[in-house]
Amino acid sequence: MASTGARAGFLAMLCIVSYFLTTSFLDSVPCSSSTSDDGSSPVYERKIVALGDLHGHLPNALKTLKMSGVIGEDHKWTGNVDFLVQTGDIIDRGDDTIALFRLMDDLRSQASAVGGRVLNHLGNHEYMNAIGDWRYVYESEIKTFGTTPDRQKTLSSGWLGQTWKANYTVTSRLPYHPLGGEVNEDYVAGHSSSFSHAALSFVHGGISPTYLDATPYPSKINGLGASLLNKLQTREQPPPYPPGAYPGLPSDATEYEKELYSVDGPLWYRGWALDDDDQVCGAIDGVLQKIGVKRLVMGHTLNYDGIVSRCNSKILLIDTGMTPAYGGILSALEVHYTLTPVEADASAAGTRAASASRRKRYIEKEKIEAIYPHKREHIHTETREVTLDI
């Protein structure tokens, strides 16, 4: 039996092929899948699981991946989800840095083989380590690399530095449906369609309302992140701080790169988590509109009690301190998206016969849940009707 990931990948390809064979953006057939909660049959679905900060503790990461259905008891990709997203800060405050990044590399390959995908992000702590700011690095963790120079080499020119370059971004735009674009395809400002904003944004810290380099999204932010990382990895590696002096950003870092790493940049911003409701909920719609998404999903600012939803779930904060260094709780965010045909009633039979060859109505549904070790908690469900040309 094909996995959900494989099925979704295959049907997503059919969607894309259909798109290129038709004459308008909406002339595409929604694709795939199983059975929805009410017994009806979606024609397309996408299941996304997101994890917040892991901070150096493999056992809790594995427990969380298992309880959310991403991996089985054998620690292999199950195919039960289409996307695994991790929002950064895998490193620091624990000894399992190597094992965690190897795990992500393994899951990325396993997911890709069956049509799934792993999206990884760099957090402020990954950049801190690349800078040489090792305030939260344990001596016991350094020994897993060998020596301090061994660790520096691994994070710069070695396998870990290279997987950061190849497989990690600062932010991601994940559309719910291929009609909304490919993963990390830039949102076209001013574009309007049924799926133009049917997407999620993932980032470690947050995209501030005052951050000027957010668009085109996400390529502008990710380009700055890549160029800054390259400068950090290719400069002569300074003695780590502590005990050495704080190295700071490279001397040739641009003002844009400095702003990326600033307190209001995507790696460090905490406003969506800490500012009051009136301020946050008054500002969020402008950011969502600008970058072409429905919701921002972020780690970085922990909440010991669980995943936080703000402003009608337009803001989702998923760092729950799941490492023993914090003593928080294990958690994962699940977003289940479906498109289900609307059955036309009998009184509309004539109209249906006349238009059946072109237009159909679908119920689009987002179901958002928090997964904890012994329970699931409903966060938000949103539905709307969309009409597509097929």
N, C-alpha and C positions, 0 to 999 in steps of 0.2 A: 504494500500500500504506500503510495507516495506521501511524503511528508507535507505538512502545511506549507513550509518554506518552499519546497520544490513546486508544489501546485501553484502557489501564489506567484512564484517567479515565472513559471511557464505561461500562466494566464496573463500576467503583466506584460509579457512579450507579445501575446496576442493582441492586447490592448494597444501596444505601441505600433504593431504592424497595421492594425485597423486604422489607427490615427493617420498613418502615412498614406493609406489607400483611399481615404475619403477627402472631401472637399472643404471641410471646416473643422475648427478645433474640437467641436463637440460631436462630430460625426465619428464616434468611436463607441464600441460595445463594451460596457462594463463586464468584468470577468469574474469568475470562480466561485464556488466553495462549498460550505457545509450547511448547517442549520442554525438559525438564530434562536434567541431565548424564547420567542413566542411561537416557535414551530415553523415559521416561514423559512424560505430558502434564499439566502443572499446569493447574488450573482457575483459578488466580489467582496473580499474581506482582507484586512491587513491587521496583524496583531504585533504590537510593539511592547517590549519590556525594557524599562530603563532603571539603571542602578546609579546611586550617588557615590560619594567618596568611599573608597575601599581602604586606603591608608595602611598598606603593608601587612594585611592579615588574610592569608589564603583560606583558612578554615571557614571563616564567616562569609567570605566571597562564595565559596563552593556551596555552603548551606543556602545562601540566598538564591543562587542560580538554580539549585535543585527545587526549592520551594516554589519558584516562579515558573517551573517547567522548561527552563532553557536547556538544562543538562539533566541526564539521568544519574543513576547510582554509579555508573561507570565513568562519570564526568565527561561524557561525550554529548555533543549537540543532538537534541531530540528531534528537531524539526517541528516542534509544537508552536514556535513563534516565527515570525518573519524577520523581525529586527531585534537585536540586542543593542542597546545604547548605554554607554557608560560615560558619565559627564566629567571625568578627570579626577585628579588627586588619588591615583593608585599608589603613588610613592609616599615615603615618609611615615614616621610614627609606628613602624613595624619592621619586621625582618624579612618579609616575604616578597620583596620587590621583584626579584628575578622570577620567582614562581608565578606571580600574578601576571606579569607582562608576557611570559611564555604561555600562560593559559589563554590570554586574549589572542595571541598569535595562533594558537591551536584552534580555538573556537572560530576565528575568522576563516580559516581554511576549511574547517568542517561545515560551517554554515554556507559558504560559497559553493561547496560541492553539491548541495541539495537545494539551491535557490534562495537561501537565507542570506543575512548580512549582519555584520557586526560594525557598529559605528563607535569609534573611540575618540575621546577628546583630551586635550592637554589642559590641566588645571594650573592654578598659580603655583602649586608645589612642584610640578614637573619643570616649570620655568625657573623656579627658585634653585632647583638642583642644577639645571643647565648653567645658571649664572654663577654658581659656586656658593650659594646661600644654603648651607647644610645645617642650619640650626635645629632641624627636626629629624636629622639622620642619626640613628643609633649606631654606636660602635659595633654592636653585634651584627647590624645590617651591612656595614662596610666589609666585615670579614667574609660575608657570603660572596663578595666579589673578589676577595683576595686582599688587596691593599688599597689605600686611597688612590694612587695612580691608576690601578686597575679599574676602579670604579669610575674615575674621571674618563678614562678611555672608552669604557663601555657606554657611557652616557653621551659621548661625543661622536667618535668615529666607529665605535663598536656596534654590535647587533642591536642594542637597545636604542641608541641614538638613531640608527638607520630605520628602525621600525617606527619611531616617532615621526621621522620625516615622511615615510611612505604611507603610514596608516592612521595617523592622528591629526586632527584638525582642532582649531579653537572652537568652532561652532558648526552646527549642521542645520540645514533646512530639509525636513523629511516630509514630503507630500504624502497624503493619505492614498492617492490614486495616481497612476501614470498620467492621467489627463492634467494633473497639476504640475507636471514636470518630473524630471529625474531627481534623485537624491543629490542635494547640493548644487542643483542647477539654479542660477540666479533668478530671483523674482524680478519680473519686468514691471517697473513702477507704472501705475496707471492702467495696467492690464486688468480686465474684468471678465470673469467667466464663472461658471458654477464651481470651479475648483481652484480659482486663483489664490484663495487664502485658506484652502483646506489642507493645512500643513502644520507641523510642529517645529519649533525652534529649540535646539539643545545647545547649552553653553554652560561652562562651569560657574562663573560668577553671575553675569547678567549683562544685558544690553541696555545701557542707561538711556533715558530720554534725551540727555544732552550729549551723548557720544556722537561725534560728527562723522566717524568713518564706518558707519554701519552698512552703507550701500555703495555699490550693488551688493546685495546680500545673497549668499554668505561669502562671496569670493573676495571682497575687499578685506574683511577681517581675517580670513584664512590666509590670504596673501601676505598680510603684515605679520601674522603669526609665524609663517614659514620663513620669511626673510629674517626675522629676529632670531628664530631658533638656529638658522644657518650661521648667523654671525656669532652666536654664543658657542656653537659647536666647533667652529673653525678657528677661533682665536686661540692663542696660547692659554692653556688652562691655568687659572690663577690658584694659589693655595686656598682651600676651602675656608669659609667663614662659618663658625669659629674654627680654629684659633686665629686664622689670618684676618686681615682687614676685609671689610665688605667689598666685594669686587665691583658691584654695580653693573649697569648695562654696558655693552661695548661702546667704545669711544665714537664709532661711526654709526651708532643707532640714530635713525631719523626721528624727527619730532612725532611722526605718526606711530613709529614703533614704541617710543616712550609713552605715548598716550595709551597704546594698547595695554601696556603693563602698569598703568597708573591706577589709583584707587577707584576711579570711575570707568576704567576699561573693562572689557568683557571677562578678564581673568579674576578681577578683585571686587567688582561692584556688588554691594549688598543692599542697595536701596529697595529692590523688590521684596526683600525679606524683612527689612527693619523699619522702613518708613511707615507712617500711619496710613490707614485704609483710604481716607479721603485723597491723600496725595497720590498714593499708588494707583488706585482705581480710576483717578482722574487722568492719569498719564498713560496707562497701559494701552488704550486703544490706538493712540497715535503711533506707538512703536510697532504694534501688531500690523497696522495698516501699511506702515513704511516698509517692513521687511517681508510682508506677504505670508503671514502665518495666523493661526487662531490662538495659539498658546505658547508661552515660554516655559521651558522645563530646565531647572537649574539645580546645582548642588551647592557646595561652598559654605553656606550658612546653615549650621546644623540645628535641628530641632529634636530633642531627645524623645518627644512624645509620638513622633510619627511624621508622615508626609503631610505637608501643608498645602492647602488650596486657598487661593485668594482671588477676589474679584470674579466670582462665578467660574473659577478654574481656568481663568486666562493666565494665571501664574501658578505654577506647580513647583514646590521646593522639596527636593528628594534626598537631601543629606540628613540622615538620622543617626549619624555617629556610630556606624555599625562595627567599628574597630574597637577592641578592648581598651585602646588608649583613651577612648571617650566613654565607653560603657553605655552606648546607645542601644537601639533595637535594630534587628535585621529588617530590611524592607525592600520592596521593589514596586515600581509603578507599572501598571499594565494599561495600555490603551488598545481597545478593540474597535476597529472601524468596519462597518458593513454597508453595502448597498443592496437593498431588497426591492424587487419590483412591486409597484402598487397595482392591485387587481382592479381593473375597470368594472364599474357596476353595470347591471343589465340595461338600465335606462340610457346608457351612453353607447349602446351597441352600434348604432349607425355611425356615430362619430368615430368610434374605435375602428370600425371597418375602413373608414376613409383615411384614417391617419396611422393605421397600425404599421405601415411600411416605414414610417419615419420617427415619430416622437413617442417616447415612453416616459412614464413617471416612476421615480424611485424614492424610497425612503433612505436617506443617509443617516447613520447612527454612529455616534461616538459613545462608548462606554468606558469610563475611567475608574480604575480600582486601585487601592493600595493593598499589597500583599505582605502579610506578616507571618511569623512562624506558625501560628495556629489559627489564623483567620484571614478573611478578606474583608475590606471595608469599601463600600461604595463611596466614590468621591463625586462623580458627576455623570449624568447621561444627557446627551443633547441630540435631538433629531431635527431634520428638516426635509422637505420634499424638493427634489431637483428633477428637472425635465431635460432629457438628453435626446439628441437626434441619433437614430441608429439605422 
